Amino acid sequence: MSDKATLTIDGKSYEYDVITGSENERCIDIKALRSETGCITMDPGFGNTGSCYSSITYVDGANGILRYRGYPIEEIAEKATFVETAYLILYGELPNPRQLADFRASIAEHAPLHTSLEHHFSGFPRSAPPMAILSAMLNIISCFHPEVLDVHSEGPGFDKTAALLLSKVRAIAAFSYRMATGKPLIHPNPSLSYCSNFLHMMFSEPYREYIASPVVEKALTLFLVLHADHEQNCSTSTVRVVGSSRANLFSSVSAGVCALWGPLHGGANAGVIRMLEDIKTSGRPISHYLDLAKDKSNDYKLMGFGHRVYKNFDPRSKILKKRVYEVLNELQQQDPLLEIALELEEKTLKDDYFIERNLYPNVDFYSGILLRAIGIPLNMYTVMFAIGRMPGWIANWKELHEHGQRISRPRQIYTGETTRSFVPLAQR
């Protein structure tokens, strides 16, 4: 028998079930609250509201824990490829050799874009934001594959749609970069791995093929793996809300791209680099920027610190920090921004202001420096986040259909004018 929570309104008591998840998280089931009491709950930003039951990703913010389908992120980051991770997130189990080979083959099969799509890329201004292109092209591509417009949440229909989406998002990203830089489009090479193929489409030339070094391929793989899913964040919740209307997978993830574009979500990694560059250019000491961040009369914020969920170190940040060192050393690069980042991290970790507010480095703090080392331009950082997050978006879209989730429709408390009569134009 489940525990009960008792709510008393106007002297009358109501009981609601308290449900416990597999990791001992607890929630109060209030589905019947409005019909029984006439009241709703108010939780702007949904910080205390559960929108679904999910078996995909577990986050324990207090203890800095992240697991995909039960596997700790530390193990996944060390041992799994991005394609393995995507399969795990989509289907719930690690693939066996045959399943992995079939999954890779399906992704490779769907890598090319229809030649007519090249005209769509050329129609965008060269200054067009890559995230705008990505969102638009995801919907346009679905027109060239009408079978994906049907809603398949299981079976061969889903398998094909998921592989097609995971594969083509790379080409969209690379083509948008090539178009913006005035370079000829480079088509995918199905013989390459997932990450090497993307880097090939980004950086190869008609007269010279780009061959990713093992350290660069490994670094990009790590970046994508660490971004593959993160529970019910802003963009994933957007995918679920849109998908709950029974919108197809392509249009649902296109909406997720738009949500991710925001500077408080996926755009934060680029914000960290801009902040570090500003600090470097100014020549001011780190203490100056710490004082700005602590000044209540100033709206300055240190980018890459703090997280809506984590009240401890973001485990992804620790993993990325180690890999940044490895990449820069193996590529024999020196990045002055890394030195600034290290000093900034060191000083915040000793400052009571940041400690008391749980403002620790998050995944965005070091991911931008890693992308810089790989050669990814700044305006592509959020696109890289979207490529990595694609498995999580797809899996959450699939899961909401499996659970038969009804269409999302939050309530509100109206605070506007009460009933009043219309005033004719001549009397206003």
HUWO-V116883 format. One record per pair of residues at least 12 apart in sequence whose ideal C-beta (glycine too) atoms are under 8 Angstrom apart, sorted by the first residue. I is the first residue (numbers start at 1). J is the second residue. D is the distance in Angstrom with one decimal. If there is no record, write none. Layout:
((I/J/D) (I/J/D))
//
This chain:
((2/17/4.7) (2/18/6.1) (2/19/6.5) (2/20/8.0) (3/17/7.6) (3/18/3.9) (3/20/7.9) (4/16/6.8) (4/17/6.6) (4/18/6.4) (5/17/7.8) (5/18/5.3) (5/28/4.7) (7/33/7.9) (7/37/7.5) (9/37/5.5) (9/39/6.3) (14/33/7.7) (14/36/5.8) (14/37/6.0) (16/28/5.3) (16/29/5.6) (16/30/5.6) (16/32/7.4) (16/33/7.2) (17/29/4.5) (21/53/7.6) (22/55/8.0) (23/58/5.6) (23/60/7.2) (27/50/5.0) (34/411/7.2) (40/411/4.7) (40/413/7.3) (42/413/6.3) (46/237/7.6) (47/308/7.4) (51/232/6.0) (51/237/6.5) (51/240/6.9) (51/408/7.5) (52/232/7.0) (52/240/6.8) (52/399/7.6) (52/400/6.7) (52/403/7.0) (52/405/6.4) (53/403/6.8) (54/231/7.4) (54/232/7.4) (54/396/7.1) (54/399/6.1) (55/69/7.3) (55/92/7.0) (55/399/7.5) (56/68/7.3) (56/69/6.6) (56/89/6.2) (56/229/6.0) (56/231/7.8) (56/392/7.0) (56/395/5.2) (56/396/6.5) (56/399/6.4) (57/69/7.6) (57/89/7.6) (57/229/4.6) (57/230/6.4) (57/231/4.9) (57/392/6.9) (58/70/7.5) (58/231/7.5) (59/230/6.7) (59/231/4.8) (59/309/5.5) (59/310/7.8) (61/307/7.2) (61/309/4.0) (61/310/4.5) (61/311/5.2) (61/312/7.0) (62/311/5.3) (62/312/6.3) (63/312/6.1) (64/310/6.1) (64/312/3.9) (64/313/4.8) (64/314/6.8) (64/315/5.1) (65/315/6.8) (66/230/7.4) (66/315/5.2) (66/316/6.8) (68/85/6.8) (68/88/6.0) (68/89/5.8) (68/228/6.8) (68/229/6.2) (69/88/5.4) (69/89/6.7) (69/92/5.7) (69/93/7.3) (71/88/7.1) (71/94/7.8) (73/226/7.0) (73/315/5.6) (73/316/6.6) (73/319/7.3) (74/315/6.7) (74/319/6.8) (76/88/7.7) (76/225/6.1) (77/222/5.9) (77/225/5.6) (77/226/6.2) (77/319/5.1) (80/94/7.8) (80/225/6.4) (81/193/7.5) (81/194/7.3) (81/221/6.0) (81/225/7.9) (82/194/5.5) (82/195/6.4) (82/221/5.2) (82/224/4.4) (82/225/5.5) (82/228/7.4) (82/388/7.7) (83/100/7.1) (83/103/6.4) (83/104/5.7) (83/107/6.7) (83/193/8.0) (83/194/5.2) (84/100/6.4) (85/224/7.8) (85/225/4.9) (85/228/5.2) (85/391/6.7) (86/103/7.9) (86/166/6.1) (86/228/6.7) (86/390/7.6) (86/391/3.9) (87/99/6.9) (87/100/6.6) (87/103/5.3) (89/228/5.8) (89/229/5.4) (89/391/4.3) (89/392/6.0) (89/394/8.0) (89/395/4.8) (90/162/6.0) (90/391/6.0) (90/394/6.1) (90/395/5.1) (90/398/7.0) (103/163/7.0) (104/194/7.8) (106/159/7.0) (106/160/7.2) (106/163/3.9) (106/167/8.0) (107/163/5.1) (107/166/5.7) (107/167/4.5) (107/194/6.7) (108/167/7.3) (108/190/4.1) (109/163/7.6) (109/167/7.8) (109/190/7.4) (110/160/7.8) (110/163/5.6) (110/164/4.3) (110/167/4.3) (110/168/6.3) (111/167/4.9) (111/168/7.3) (111/170/7.4) (111/171/6.5) (111/188/3.8) (111/190/5.8) (111/197/6.7) (112/171/7.3) (112/187/6.2) (112/188/5.9) (113/141/7.2) (113/168/6.4) (113/171/5.0) (113/172/7.4) (113/175/7.0) (113/187/8.0) (114/141/7.7) (114/144/4.6) (116/144/7.3) (117/137/7.3) (117/140/6.9) (117/141/6.8) (117/144/6.9) (118/175/7.7) (118/185/6.3) (120/137/6.7) (120/140/5.7) (121/133/7.4) (121/137/7.6) (121/175/5.3) (121/176/6.8) (121/179/4.8) (121/185/7.4) (122/179/6.7) (124/176/7.6) (124/179/6.7) (126/179/6.9) (126/180/5.2) (126/182/6.9) (127/180/7.5) (128/176/7.7) (128/180/7.2) (129/261/7.7) (129/379/6.9) (130/173/6.9) (130/176/4.7) (130/177/6.8) (130/180/7.1) (130/379/5.8) (130/380/5.6) (130/382/7.6) (130/383/4.8) (131/257/6.2) (131/258/7.7) (131/260/7.4) (131/261/4.4) (131/382/5.5) (131/383/6.1) (131/386/7.3) (132/261/7.9) (133/172/7.2) (133/176/4.2) (133/179/7.9) (134/169/7.4) (134/172/5.6) (134/173/6.4) (134/176/6.7) (134/257/5.4) (134/383/5.7) (134/386/6.2) (135/254/4.9) (135/255/7.9) (135/257/4.3) (135/258/5.4) (135/261/7.7) (136/254/7.8) (137/172/4.7) (137/176/7.6) (138/165/7.8) (138/169/7.4) (138/172/7.0) (138/250/5.4) (138/251/7.8) (138/253/6.3) (138/254/4.3) (138/257/6.7) (139/250/6.3) (139/251/6.0) (139/254/5.1) (141/168/5.8) (141/172/7.3) (141/250/6.9) (142/248/6.7) (142/250/3.9) (142/251/7.0) (145/164/6.4) (147/160/7.3) (147/161/7.7) (148/160/7.8) (148/161/4.7) (148/164/6.6) (148/165/7.9) (148/248/6.2) (148/249/6.6) (148/250/5.7) (149/248/5.2) (149/250/7.8) (150/248/7.1) (151/246/5.6) (151/247/7.9) (151/248/5.7) (151/249/7.6) (151/401/7.2) (153/397/7.5) (153/398/5.1) (153/401/3.5) (153/402/6.3) (154/398/7.5) (154/401/8.0) (154/402/7.4) (158/398/6.6) (161/249/5.4) (161/250/7.8) (162/249/7.5) (162/394/5.2) (162/398/7.8) (165/249/6.5) (165/250/6.6) (165/253/6.7) (165/390/6.6) (165/394/6.5) (166/390/5.7) (166/391/7.0) (166/394/7.4) (169/386/7.1) (169/387/5.5) (169/390/5.7) (170/188/7.4) (170/194/7.5) (170/197/6.6) (170/198/4.4) (170/201/6.7) (170/387/6.3) (171/187/7.9) (171/188/5.9) (171/201/6.2) (173/198/7.3) (173/202/8.0) (173/380/7.0) (173/383/4.8) (173/384/7.5) (173/386/7.7) (173/387/6.1) (174/186/7.0) (174/198/6.2) (174/201/3.5) (174/202/4.8) (175/201/7.4) (176/383/7.4) (177/202/5.9) (177/377/7.0) (177/380/5.9) (178/201/7.7) (178/202/7.6) (180/379/7.9) (183/205/7.5) (184/205/7.8) (184/206/5.9) (186/200/6.6) (186/201/4.9) (186/202/7.8) (186/204/4.7) (186/205/7.6) (186/206/7.8) (187/201/7.3) (188/200/7.4) (188/201/5.9) (193/217/6.8) (194/221/8.0) (195/212/7.1) (195/217/5.0) (195/220/4.5) (195/221/5.1) (195/224/7.0) (196/211/7.9) (196/212/4.8) (196/217/5.4) (198/220/7.3) (198/387/7.5) (199/212/4.5) (199/216/6.9) (199/217/7.2) (199/220/6.8) (199/374/7.8) (200/212/7.4) (202/375/8.0) (202/376/7.8) (203/375/6.7) (213/330/7.8) (213/331/7.6) (215/326/7.0) (215/327/5.8) (215/330/4.3) (215/331/6.7) (216/327/7.3) (216/331/7.5) (216/374/5.5) (216/375/8.0) (218/323/8.0) (219/323/5.9) (219/326/7.9) (219/327/4.8) (219/370/5.8) (219/373/7.0) (219/374/5.8) (220/374/5.9) (222/319/7.1) (222/320/7.3) (222/323/5.5) (222/370/7.8) (223/320/7.7) (223/367/6.2) (223/370/6.0) (223/371/6.9) (223/384/6.6) (223/388/6.4) (224/384/7.7) (224/387/6.3) (224/388/4.0) (225/388/7.4) (226/316/4.5) (226/319/6.4) (226/320/6.7) (226/363/6.4) (226/367/7.7) (226/388/7.3) (227/363/7.3) (227/367/7.9) (227/384/7.9) (227/385/5.5) (227/388/3.2) (227/389/5.4) (228/388/5.8) (228/389/6.8) (228/391/4.9) (228/392/5.6) (229/389/7.0) (229/391/6.3) (229/392/2.9) (229/395/6.7) (229/396/7.8) (230/389/7.7) (230/392/6.8) (231/309/7.3) (232/396/8.0) (233/265/7.0) (233/308/7.9) (234/259/5.1) (234/260/7.6) (234/262/7.2) (234/264/7.8) (234/265/4.9) (235/256/4.4) (235/257/7.5) (235/259/4.0) (235/260/4.2) (235/265/6.2) (235/266/6.9) (235/389/6.7) (235/393/7.1) (236/256/6.9) (236/389/7.6) (236/392/6.0) (236/393/6.1) (236/396/5.2) (237/259/7.9) (238/255/5.2) (238/256/5.2) (238/258/7.5) (238/259/4.0) (239/252/4.9) (239/253/5.9) (239/255/6.5) (239/256/4.1) (239/393/4.6) (239/396/5.8) (239/397/5.6) (240/396/5.5) (240/397/7.0) (240/400/5.3) (240/405/7.4) (240/408/7.1) (241/255/8.0) (241/408/4.4) (242/255/4.4) (242/256/7.8) (243/396/7.8) (243/397/4.5) (243/400/5.5) (243/401/7.3) (244/400/6.0) (244/405/5.5) (244/406/6.9) (244/407/4.7) (244/408/4.6) (245/407/5.4) (245/408/7.9) (246/407/7.9) (249/394/6.6) (249/397/5.6) (252/393/7.4) (252/397/5.3) (253/390/6.8) (253/393/4.8) (253/394/7.0) (253/397/7.3) (256/386/7.8) (256/389/7.5) (256/393/4.9) (257/386/5.4) (260/382/6.3) (260/385/6.2) (260/386/5.6) (260/389/6.8) (261/382/6.1) (266/382/4.4) (266/385/4.3) (266/386/6.8) (266/389/7.8) (267/381/7.9) (267/382/5.2) (268/303/6.0) (268/304/6.7) (268/362/7.8) (268/364/4.2) (269/304/7.8) (269/363/7.9) (269/364/4.2) (269/367/4.9) (269/368/4.5) (269/371/7.3) (269/381/4.8) (269/382/7.2) (269/385/6.7) (270/368/6.5) (270/378/5.5) (270/379/7.4) (270/381/4.4) (270/382/6.4) (271/303/4.1) (271/304/7.6) (271/364/7.4) (272/303/4.6) (272/304/4.1) (272/341/7.9) (272/364/5.3) (272/365/5.8) (272/367/8.0) (272/368/4.8) (273/337/6.9) (273/368/4.2) (273/369/7.4) (273/372/6.8) (273/378/6.0) (273/381/7.5) (274/303/7.6) (274/378/7.7) (275/302/7.0) (275/303/4.6) (275/304/7.5) (276/337/4.3) (276/340/5.1) (276/341/6.0) (276/344/7.8) (276/368/8.0) (277/337/6.8) (279/340/5.5) (279/344/7.6) (280/336/6.0) (280/337/6.5) (280/340/5.9) (286/340/7.4) (286/343/5.3) (286/344/5.6) (286/347/5.5) (287/347/7.2) (289/302/6.8) (289/344/7.6) (290/302/7.7) (290/347/6.2) (290/348/7.0) (290/351/6.4) (290/353/7.8) (294/353/5.0) (302/344/7.2) (302/348/7.2) (302/359/7.5) (303/364/7.0) (303/365/8.0) (304/361/6.0) (304/362/6.0) (304/364/4.7) (304/365/3.4) (304/366/8.0) (304/368/8.0) (305/348/6.4) (305/354/6.9) (305/359/4.5) (305/360/6.8) (305/361/6.1) (305/362/6.8) (305/365/7.0) (306/357/7.1) (306/358/6.8) (306/359/4.3) (306/360/7.2) (306/362/6.7) (307/360/7.7) (307/362/4.6) (310/358/7.7) (310/360/7.1) (310/362/6.8) (311/358/4.4) (312/358/7.1) (312/360/6.6) (313/360/4.9) (313/361/7.2) (314/360/6.8) (314/361/6.8) (314/362/4.3) (314/363/5.3) (316/362/7.8) (316/363/4.1) (317/360/7.5) (317/361/4.7) (317/362/5.7) (317/363/5.5) (317/365/5.7) (317/366/6.0) (320/363/6.7) (320/365/7.9) (320/366/4.0) (320/367/5.6) (320/370/6.0) (321/361/7.8) (321/366/4.9) (323/370/6.4) (324/338/6.5) (324/366/5.3) (324/369/5.3) (324/370/5.2) (324/373/7.0) (327/370/6.4) (327/373/4.7) (327/374/7.5) (328/373/5.7) (331/373/6.3) (333/373/6.0) (335/369/6.1) (335/372/6.4) (335/373/6.8) (337/369/6.0) (337/372/7.3) (338/369/5.5) (341/365/6.7) (341/366/6.9) (341/369/6.4) (345/361/5.5) (345/365/7.2) (348/360/7.9) (348/361/7.8) (367/381/7.8) (368/381/6.1) (371/384/6.2))
//
